[in-house]
């Protein structure tokens, strides 16, 4: 446990200090890269992330596999109340990672069918092994099964459209992850959502209100929809506009 704790402290320190300008920056960058070589060799989850980020470079949105159960209880409670009287809703968890979000959603909404998709096949194997159930399904995002799916009652995109450099590099003024990629994927997902369906989005580098397709949506009238996040916000031109976000997180398709 002590080794793991010390290792985490080293990881967090290098992750932050590599962005600091000064004489030591190149040393920290070198140490960070050496540490990542160590992680690539010894940690299968990290190794899979690197492999798939290169393989699907233009389609990779989030460079972390981190997730946990019940990560967004306020949003899950909104979904639970909304779908309690809707028979057999079908819900998509986009960027499901290792499946904890899918399992959590099925606990909040047990009568729903939950579909989890991800670009990382290693994550999907873990999800299928640990969380498979009759009402839970896991697919690769480019699988024919998923490409043919539509008519979802809700889509969850939580902590997907973000780049670590945008958060950790305080002097960065332009987004590492372009708005055009974000908007393209939002458009693709929107085509899979039913009229009156709900689009949940949080921990995002951009504001959903700025996508052109927003004219097909309304801000969903739920309590606790708006939330303050201590993270930078970027606009359509990829420029940083704020260091703190106050965004709406649930939208309803017209």
C-alpha atoms as a printed R data frame, in Angstrom:
    type eleno elety resid chain resno       x       y       z
1   ATOM     1    CA   UNK     A     1   0.000   0.000   0.000
2   ATOM     2    CA   UNK     A     2   2.841   2.403   0.841
3   ATOM     3    CA   UNK     A     3   4.501   1.699  -2.495
4   ATOM     4    CA   UNK     A     4   1.255   2.354  -4.356
5   ATOM     5    CA   UNK     A     5   0.728   5.594  -2.433
6   ATOM     6    CA   UNK     A     6   4.279   6.787  -3.138
7   ATOM     7    CA   UNK     A     7   3.911   5.857  -6.785
8   ATOM     8    CA   UNK     A     8   0.685   7.861  -7.013
9   ATOM     9    CA   UNK     A     9   2.432  10.898  -5.468
10  ATOM    10    CA   UNK     A    10   5.210  10.641  -8.062
11  ATOM    11    CA   UNK     A    11   2.652  10.306 -10.841
12  ATOM    12    CA   UNK     A    12   0.636  13.346  -9.747
13  ATOM    13    CA   UNK     A    13   3.755  15.454  -9.200
14  ATOM    14    CA   UNK     A    14   5.229  14.695 -12.624
15  ATOM    15    CA   UNK     A    15   1.853  15.119 -14.315
16  ATOM    16    CA   UNK     A    16   1.615  18.694 -13.043
17  ATOM    17    CA   UNK     A    17   5.267  19.766 -13.107
18  ATOM    18    CA   UNK     A    18   5.865  18.777 -16.755
19  ATOM    19    CA   UNK     A    19   3.744  21.797 -17.765
20  ATOM    20    CA   UNK     A    20   5.678  24.277 -15.597
21  ATOM    21    CA   UNK     A    21   7.927  26.643 -17.515
22  ATOM    22    CA   UNK     A    22  11.520  26.931 -16.319
23  ATOM    23    CA   UNK     A    23  14.930  25.275 -16.292
24  ATOM    24    CA   UNK     A    24  13.561  22.054 -14.805
25  ATOM    25    CA   UNK     A    25  10.741  21.543 -17.305
26  ATOM    26    CA   UNK     A    26  12.756  19.361 -19.687
27  ATOM    27    CA   UNK     A    27  13.888  17.203 -16.777
28  ATOM    28    CA   UNK     A    28  10.293  16.710 -15.651
29  ATOM    29    CA   UNK     A    29   9.208  15.916 -19.215
30  ATOM    30    CA   UNK     A    30  11.984  13.313 -19.508
31  ATOM    31    CA   UNK     A    31  11.058  11.761 -16.147
32  ATOM    32    CA   UNK     A    32   7.385  11.745 -17.152
33  ATOM    33    CA   UNK     A    33   8.194   9.894 -20.375
34  ATOM    34    CA   UNK     A    34  10.397   7.378 -18.582
35  ATOM    35    CA   UNK     A    35   7.635   6.822 -16.051
36  ATOM    36    CA   UNK     A    36   5.176   6.218 -18.892
37  ATOM    37    CA   UNK     A    37   7.529   3.622 -20.389
38  ATOM    38    CA   UNK     A    38   7.478   1.874 -17.017
39  ATOM    39    CA   UNK     A    39   3.665   2.030 -16.952
40  ATOM    40    CA   UNK     A    40   3.430   0.741 -20.533
41  ATOM    41    CA   UNK     A    41   5.481  -2.324 -19.604
42  ATOM    42    CA   UNK     A    42   3.825  -3.095 -16.270
43  ATOM    43    CA   UNK     A    43   0.193  -1.878 -16.442
44  ATOM    44    CA   UNK     A    44  -2.131  -3.518 -18.960
45  ATOM    45    CA   UNK     A    45  -4.827  -0.828 -18.748
46  ATOM    46    CA   UNK     A    46  -2.306   1.903 -19.568
47  ATOM    47    CA   UNK     A    47  -0.748  -0.193 -22.330
48  ATOM    48    CA   UNK     A    48  -4.157  -0.705 -23.969
49  ATOM    49    CA   UNK     A    49  -4.867   3.029 -23.807
50  ATOM    50    CA   UNK     A    50  -1.635   3.868 -25.632
51  ATOM    51    CA   UNK     A    51  -2.148   1.184 -28.278
52  ATOM    52    CA   UNK     A    52  -5.722   2.162 -29.082
53  ATOM    53    CA   UNK     A    53  -5.015   5.900 -28.987
54  ATOM    54    CA   UNK     A    54  -2.486   5.348 -31.784
55  ATOM    55    CA   UNK     A    55  -4.672   2.900 -33.672
56  ATOM    56    CA   UNK     A    56  -7.738   5.171 -33.593
57  ATOM    57    CA   UNK     A    57  -5.914   8.492 -33.303
58  ATOM    58    CA   UNK     A    58  -8.522  10.636 -35.079
59  ATOM    59    CA   UNK     A    59 -11.402   9.094 -33.131
60  ATOM    60    CA   UNK     A    60  -9.928   8.993 -29.624
61  ATOM    61    CA   UNK     A    61 -11.666  11.450 -27.297
62  ATOM    62    CA   UNK     A    62 -10.510  10.661 -23.772
63  ATOM    63    CA   UNK     A    63  -6.983   9.543 -22.873
64  ATOM    64    CA   UNK     A    64  -7.908   7.939 -19.568
65  ATOM    65    CA   UNK     A    65  -9.700   4.720 -18.666
66  ATOM    66    CA   UNK     A    66 -10.579   6.008 -15.204
67  ATOM    67    CA   UNK     A    67 -14.127   5.399 -14.043
68  ATOM    68    CA   UNK     A    68 -15.969   4.315 -10.932
69  ATOM    69    CA   UNK     A    69 -19.416   3.216  -9.827
70  ATOM    70    CA   UNK     A    70 -22.063   5.884  -9.164
71  ATOM    71    CA   UNK     A    71 -19.754   8.663 -10.321
72  ATOM    72    CA   UNK     A    72 -22.601  11.078 -11.173
73  ATOM    73    CA   UNK     A    73 -25.401  10.335  -8.676
74  ATOM    74    CA   UNK     A    74 -27.239  13.613  -9.333
75  ATOM    75    CA   UNK     A    75 -27.516  12.843 -13.047
76  ATOM    76    CA   UNK     A    76 -28.424   9.206 -12.436
77  ATOM    77    CA   UNK     A    77 -31.206  10.303 -10.077
78  ATOM    78    CA   UNK     A    78 -32.580  12.593 -12.792
79  ATOM    79    CA   UNK     A    79 -32.615   9.655 -15.205
80  ATOM    80    CA   UNK     A    80 -34.204   7.347 -12.638
81  ATOM    81    CA   UNK     A    81 -37.094   9.727 -11.995
82  ATOM    82    CA   UNK     A    82 -37.584  10.530 -15.680
83  ATOM    83    CA   UNK     A    83 -37.702   6.901 -16.796
84  ATOM    84    CA   UNK     A    84 -39.620   5.386 -13.877
85  ATOM    85    CA   UNK     A    85 -42.894   5.362 -15.848
86  ATOM    86    CA   UNK     A    86 -41.402   4.674 -19.290
87  ATOM    87    CA   UNK     A    87 -41.585   1.030 -20.296
88  ATOM    88    CA   UNK     A    88 -38.304  -0.605 -21.300
89  ATOM    89    CA   UNK     A    89 -36.172   2.452 -22.122
90  ATOM    90    CA   UNK     A    90 -32.922   1.907 -24.008
91  ATOM    91    CA   UNK     A    91 -29.934   3.899 -22.780
92  ATOM    92    CA   UNK     A    92 -26.486   4.389 -24.291
93  ATOM    93    CA   UNK     A    93 -23.327   4.864 -22.234
94  ATOM    94    CA   UNK     A    94 -20.880   6.323 -24.755
95  ATOM    95    CA   UNK     A    95 -17.292   5.852 -23.605
96  ATOM    96    CA   UNK     A    96 -18.273   3.230 -21.038
97  ATOM    97    CA   UNK     A    97 -14.652   2.261 -20.227
98  ATOM    98    CA   UNK     A    98 -14.643  -0.856 -18.012
99  ATOM    99    CA   UNK     A    99 -18.411  -0.874 -17.478
100 ATOM   100    CA   UNK     A   100 -19.023   0.677 -14.066
101 ATOM   101    CA   UNK     A   101 -21.333   3.329 -15.519
102 ATOM   102    CA   UNK     A   102 -23.416   0.710 -17.331
103 ATOM   103    CA   UNK     A   103 -23.780  -1.312 -14.130
104 ATOM   104    CA   UNK     A   104 -24.709   1.807 -12.156
105 ATOM   105    CA   UNK     A   105 -27.347   2.856 -14.681
106 ATOM   106    CA   UNK     A   106 -28.928  -0.594 -14.583
107 ATOM   107    CA   UNK     A   107 -29.142  -0.337 -10.791
108 ATOM   108    CA   UNK     A   108 -30.875   3.051 -10.975
109 ATOM   109    CA   UNK     A   109 -33.129   1.989 -13.874
110 ATOM   110    CA   UNK     A   110 -33.458  -1.819 -13.625
111 ATOM   111    CA   UNK     A   111 -36.178  -2.047 -16.292
112 ATOM   112    CA   UNK     A   112 -33.925  -0.386 -18.905
113 ATOM   113    CA   UNK     A   113 -31.662  -1.931 -21.508
114 ATOM   114    CA   UNK     A   114 -28.209  -0.394 -21.150
115 ATOM   115    CA   UNK     A   115 -25.735  -0.386 -24.049
116 ATOM   116    CA   UNK     A   116 -22.108   0.477 -23.345
117 ATOM   117    CA   UNK     A   117 -19.692   1.320 -26.152
118 ATOM   118    CA   UNK     A   118 -16.013   2.167 -26.092
119 ATOM   119    CA   UNK     A   119 -13.088   2.398 -28.494
120 ATOM   120    CA   UNK     A   120 -10.772   0.382 -26.217
121 ATOM   121    CA   UNK     A   121 -11.264  -3.373 -26.646
122 ATOM   122    CA   UNK     A   122  -9.340  -4.154 -23.465
123 ATOM   123    CA   UNK     A   123 -11.853  -2.053 -21.498
124 ATOM   124    CA   UNK     A   124 -14.757  -3.815 -23.196
125 ATOM   125    CA   UNK     A   125 -13.347  -7.217 -22.234
126 ATOM   126    CA   UNK     A   126 -13.185  -6.120 -18.596
127 ATOM   127    CA   UNK     A   127 -16.722  -4.732 -18.798
128 ATOM   128    CA   UNK     A   128 -18.136  -7.914 -20.316
129 ATOM   129    CA   UNK     A   129 -16.328 -10.105 -17.804
130 ATOM   130    CA   UNK     A   130 -17.354  -8.106 -14.734
131 ATOM   131    CA   UNK     A   131 -20.752  -6.617 -15.572
132 ATOM   132    CA   UNK     A   132 -22.467  -8.798 -18.154
133 ATOM   133    CA   UNK     A   133 -26.201  -9.218 -17.517
134 ATOM   134    CA   UNK     A   134 -29.325  -9.904 -19.619
135 ATOM   135    CA   UNK     A   135 -30.099  -6.174 -19.869
136 ATOM   136    CA   UNK     A   136 -26.503  -4.981 -20.387
137 ATOM   137    CA   UNK     A   137 -24.625  -5.064 -23.681
138 ATOM   138    CA   UNK     A   138 -21.110  -3.960 -24.612
139 ATOM   139    CA   UNK     A   139 -19.916  -3.141 -28.138
140 ATOM   140    CA   UNK     A   140 -16.951  -1.560 -29.834
141 ATOM   141    CA   UNK     A   141 -17.903   1.884 -31.138
142 ATOM   142    CA   UNK     A   142 -17.067   0.860 -34.717
143 ATOM   143    CA   UNK     A   143 -18.816  -2.513 -34.565
144 ATOM   144    CA   UNK     A   144 -21.585  -3.128 -37.080
145 ATOM   145    CA   UNK     A   145 -23.974  -3.865 -34.214
146 ATOM   146    CA   UNK     A   146 -23.540  -0.413 -32.740
147 ATOM   147    CA   UNK     A   147 -23.420   1.441 -36.055
148 ATOM   148    CA   UNK     A   148 -26.867   0.040 -36.864
149 ATOM   149    CA   UNK     A   149 -28.367   1.007 -33.488
150 ATOM   150    CA   UNK     A   150 -30.656   4.008 -33.052
151 ATOM   151    CA   UNK     A   151 -33.767   5.132 -31.160
152 ATOM   152    CA   UNK     A   152 -32.063   5.474 -27.785
153 ATOM   153    CA   UNK     A   153 -34.147   7.090 -25.052
154 ATOM   154    CA   UNK     A   154 -31.042   8.617 -23.473
155 ATOM   155    CA   UNK     A   155 -27.359   9.014 -24.240
156 ATOM   156    CA   UNK     A   156 -24.727   9.530 -21.535
157 ATOM   157    CA   UNK     A   157 -21.393  11.158 -22.472
158 ATOM   158    CA   UNK     A   158 -19.746  11.696 -19.104
159 ATOM   159    CA   UNK     A   159 -16.049  12.613 -18.882
160 ATOM   160    CA   UNK     A   160 -15.542  11.686 -22.541
161 ATOM   161    CA   UNK     A   161 -14.897  14.867 -24.516
162 ATOM   162    CA   UNK     A   162 -11.864  16.178 -22.664
163 ATOM   163    CA   UNK     A   163  -8.087  16.245 -23.012
164 ATOM   164    CA   UNK     A   164  -5.669  16.088 -20.045
165 ATOM   165    CA   UNK     A   165  -3.519  18.867 -21.504
166 ATOM   166    CA   UNK     A   166  -6.469  21.252 -21.345
167 ATOM   167    CA   UNK     A   167  -6.809  20.667 -17.609
168 ATOM   168    CA   UNK     A   168  -3.211  20.357 -16.458
169 ATOM   169    CA   UNK     A   169  -1.458  22.934 -18.645
170 ATOM   170    CA   UNK     A   170  -2.599  26.211 -17.076
171 ATOM   171    CA   UNK     A   171  -0.849  28.382 -19.689
172 ATOM   172    CA   UNK     A   172  -2.455  26.598 -22.636
173 ATOM   173    CA   UNK     A   173  -4.795  28.950 -24.520
174 ATOM   174    CA   UNK     A   174  -5.969  26.616 -27.314
175 ATOM   175    CA   UNK     A   175  -7.662  23.258 -26.901
176 ATOM   176    CA   UNK     A   176  -5.576  20.168 -27.650
177 ATOM   177    CA   UNK     A   177  -8.809  18.481 -28.692
178 ATOM   178    CA   UNK     A   178 -10.494  20.388 -31.568
179 ATOM   179    CA   UNK     A   179 -14.091  21.553 -31.339
180 ATOM   180    CA   UNK     A   180 -14.730  20.169 -34.843
181 ATOM   181    CA   UNK     A   181 -14.090  16.598 -33.600
182 ATOM   182    CA   UNK     A   182 -16.395  17.189 -30.654
183 ATOM   183    CA   UNK     A   183 -19.198  18.580 -32.805
184 ATOM   184    CA   UNK     A   184 -18.906  15.808 -35.390
185 ATOM   185    CA   UNK     A   185 -19.328  13.112 -32.748
186 ATOM   186    CA   UNK     A   186 -22.221  14.974 -31.096
187 ATOM   187    CA   UNK     A   187 -23.971  15.070 -34.479
188 ATOM   188    CA   UNK     A   188 -23.430  11.333 -34.987
189 ATOM   189    CA   UNK     A   189 -24.760  10.492 -31.540
190 ATOM   190    CA   UNK     A   190 -27.731  12.816 -31.935
191 ATOM   191    CA   UNK     A   191 -28.886  10.784 -34.929
192 ATOM   192    CA   UNK     A   192 -29.215   7.791 -32.607
193 ATOM   193    CA   UNK     A   193 -31.417   9.623 -30.090
194 ATOM   194    CA   UNK     A   194 -35.220   9.536 -30.194
195 ATOM   195    CA   UNK     A   195 -37.297  12.723 -30.298
196 ATOM   196    CA   UNK     A   196 -37.785  13.835 -26.668
197 ATOM   197    CA   UNK     A   197 -34.755  11.727 -25.734
198 ATOM   198    CA   UNK     A   198 -32.249  13.004 -23.168
199 ATOM   199    CA   UNK     A   199 -28.612  13.844 -23.871
200 ATOM   200    CA   UNK     A   200 -26.447  13.839 -20.710
201 ATOM   201    CA   UNK     A   201 -23.013  15.445 -20.974
202 ATOM   202    CA   UNK     A   202 -20.584  16.435 -18.210
203 ATOM   203    CA   UNK     A   203 -16.873  16.979 -17.602
204 ATOM   204    CA   UNK     A   204 -16.460  18.299 -21.123
205 ATOM   205    CA   UNK     A   205 -13.983  20.824 -22.538
206 ATOM   206    CA   UNK     A   206 -16.720  22.525 -24.585
207 ATOM   207    CA   UNK     A   207 -20.227  23.876 -24.109
208 ATOM   208    CA   UNK     A   208 -23.030  21.839 -25.707
209 ATOM   209    CA   UNK     A   209 -24.899  25.120 -26.287
210 ATOM   210    CA   UNK     A   210 -22.335  26.028 -28.978
211 ATOM   211    CA   UNK     A   211 -22.908  23.064 -31.293
212 ATOM   212    CA   UNK     A   212 -24.979  23.868 -34.384
213 ATOM   213    CA   UNK     A   213 -27.310  20.987 -33.647
214 ATOM   214    CA   UNK     A   214 -28.387  22.698 -30.413
215 ATOM   215    CA   UNK     A   215 -31.332  24.140 -32.353
216 ATOM   216    CA   UNK     A   216 -32.779  20.614 -32.275
217 ATOM   217    CA   UNK     A   217 -32.593  20.571 -28.465
218 ATOM   218    CA   UNK     A   218 -33.866  22.394 -25.421
219 ATOM   219    CA   UNK     A   219 -32.269  22.644 -21.993
220 ATOM   220    CA   UNK     A   220 -33.993  19.912 -19.985
221 ATOM   221    CA   UNK     A   221 -36.068  21.404 -17.118
222 ATOM   222    CA   UNK     A   222 -34.550  19.397 -14.273
223 ATOM   223    CA   UNK     A   223 -33.383  20.613 -10.896
224 ATOM   224    CA   UNK     A   224 -29.594  20.449 -10.494
225 ATOM   225    CA   UNK     A   225 -29.141  20.481 -14.266
226 ATOM   226    CA   UNK     A   226 -26.660  23.345 -14.086
227 ATOM   227    CA   UNK     A   227 -23.351  22.644 -12.373
228 ATOM   228    CA   UNK     A   228 -20.140  24.471 -11.497
229 ATOM   229    CA   UNK     A   229 -16.936  22.700 -12.535
230 ATOM   230    CA   UNK     A   230 -13.408  23.797 -11.611
231 ATOM   231    CA   UNK     A   231 -12.065  23.176 -15.103
232 ATOM   232    CA   UNK     A   232 -11.262  25.342 -18.161
233 ATOM   233    CA   UNK     A   233 -13.782  25.959 -20.937
234 ATOM   234    CA   UNK     A   234 -12.993  26.309 -24.651
235 ATOM   235    CA   UNK     A   235 -15.153  27.791 -27.414
236 ATOM   236    CA   UNK     A   236 -15.915  26.874 -31.031
237 ATOM   237    CA   UNK     A   237 -12.620  28.446 -32.109
238 ATOM   238    CA   UNK     A   238 -10.717  26.231 -29.637
239 ATOM   239    CA   UNK     A   239  -9.832  29.267 -27.515
240 ATOM   240    CA   UNK     A   240  -9.884  29.117 -23.725
241 ATOM   241    CA   UNK     A   241 -12.647  31.407 -22.475
242 ATOM   242    CA   UNK     A   242 -12.785  30.597 -18.763
243 ATOM   243    CA   UNK     A   243 -10.977  28.708 -16.021
244 ATOM   244    CA   UNK     A   244 -14.259  27.682 -14.393
245 ATOM   245    CA   UNK     A   245 -17.371  26.273 -16.075
246 ATOM   246    CA   UNK     A   246 -21.019  26.718 -15.206
247 ATOM   247    CA   UNK     A   247 -22.764  24.534 -17.758
248 ATOM   248    CA   UNK     A   248 -26.055  22.749 -18.257
249 ATOM   249    CA   UNK     A   249 -25.622  18.991 -18.442
250 ATOM   250    CA   UNK     A   250 -28.949  17.575 -19.652
251 ATOM   251    CA   UNK     A   251 -30.589  18.433 -22.965
252 ATOM   252    CA   UNK     A   252 -33.818  17.149 -24.483
253 ATOM   253    CA   UNK     A   253 -34.225  16.541 -28.182
254 ATOM   254    CA   UNK     A   254 -37.241  18.292 -29.697
